[in-house]
């Protein structure tokens, strides 16, 4: 696994996102979408993050992955897209490679 070393600001943002999205519940499952896990990754975004980081790919849903994998992929997504991104802007970014 690549090194997981968020800055203090990144750790703070991830904590805010995690609290807002799931109340810090790494197993949370959204009843009306494919979103799951602490950061409420939808399955498509989870697969993209896993493919780019090499972390968590053994799990089809974020909510099934261990916390360290969810945290790592959330950090990667934060670094790639910023704190105010949407899936559509992230998707454009990932397709541009």
C-alpha positions in Angstrom: 0.0 0.0 0.0 1.3 3.5 -0.8 2.2 5.7 2.1 -0.8 7.3 3.8 0.3 10.7 5.1 -2.3 13.4 5.0 -1.4 16.9 5.9 -3.1 18.4 8.9 -5.5 20.2 6.7 -6.3 17.1 4.7 -6.9 15.1 7.8 -9.3 17.8 9.1 -11.2 17.9 5.8 -11.4 14.1 5.7 -12.8 14.1 9.3 -15.4 16.7 8.3 -16.5 14.7 5.2 -16.6 11.4 7.1 -18.7 12.9 9.9 -21.1 14.6 7.4 -21.5 11.6 5.1 -21.8 8.7 7.6 -21.4 10.0 11.1 -18.0 8.2 11.1 -19.6 4.8 10.2 -17.3 2.9 7.9 -20.0 0.3 7.2 -22.9 2.7 6.4 -24.9 1.8 3.3 -27.2 4.3 1.6 -30.6 2.7 1.1 -31.4 4.5 -2.2 -28.1 4.5 -4.1 -24.9 2.5 -4.3 -23.1 4.8 -1.9 -21.4 3.1 1.1 -18.7 3.5 3.6 -17.5 6.4 5.7 -17.2 8.7 2.8 -20.3 7.4 0.9 -18.4 6.4 -2.2 -20.7 5.3 -5.0 -19.6 2.1 -6.6 -18.3 3.7 -9.8 -16.2 6.2 -7.9 -14.9 3.5 -5.6 -13.7 1.4 -8.6 -12.0 4.4 -10.1 -10.2 5.2 -6.8 -9.2 1.6 -6.3 -7.8 1.4 -9.9 -5.7 4.5 -9.4 -4.4 3.8 -5.9 -4.1 0.0 -6.0 -5.9 0.0 -2.6 -9.2 -1.6 -1.8 -9.8 -3.4 -5.2 -10.7 -6.6 -3.5 -13.9 -5.0 -2.3 -16.8 -4.2 -4.7 -18.3 -1.6 -2.3 -16.5 0.9 -0.1 -18.6 -0.1 2.9 -17.0 -3.6 2.8 -13.5 -2.3 2.8 -11.4 -1.8 5.9 -11.2 1.8 7.2 -7.6 2.2 6.1 -8.5 1.5 2.5 -11.5 3.9 2.6 -9.3 6.6 4.2 -6.6 6.2 1.6 -9.0 6.3 -1.4 -10.7 9.3 0.1 -7.4 11.1 0.5 -6.5 10.3 -3.1 -9.9 11.6 -4.3 -9.5 14.8 -2.2 -6.0 15.4 -3.7 -7.2 14.7 -7.2 -10.4 16.7 -7.2 -10.4 19.0 -4.2 -12.9 19.4 -1.4 -15.7 20.9 -3.5 -15.6 18.4 -6.4 -18.5 16.5 -7.8 -18.4 13.0 -9.4 -18.9 14.6 -12.8 -15.9 16.8 -12.5 -13.9 13.9 -11.1 -15.0 11.7 -13.9 -13.8 14.2 -16.5 -10.5 14.5 -14.7 -10.0 10.7 -14.6 -11.0 10.3 -18.3 -8.5 13.0 -19.4 -5.5 10.8 -18.5 
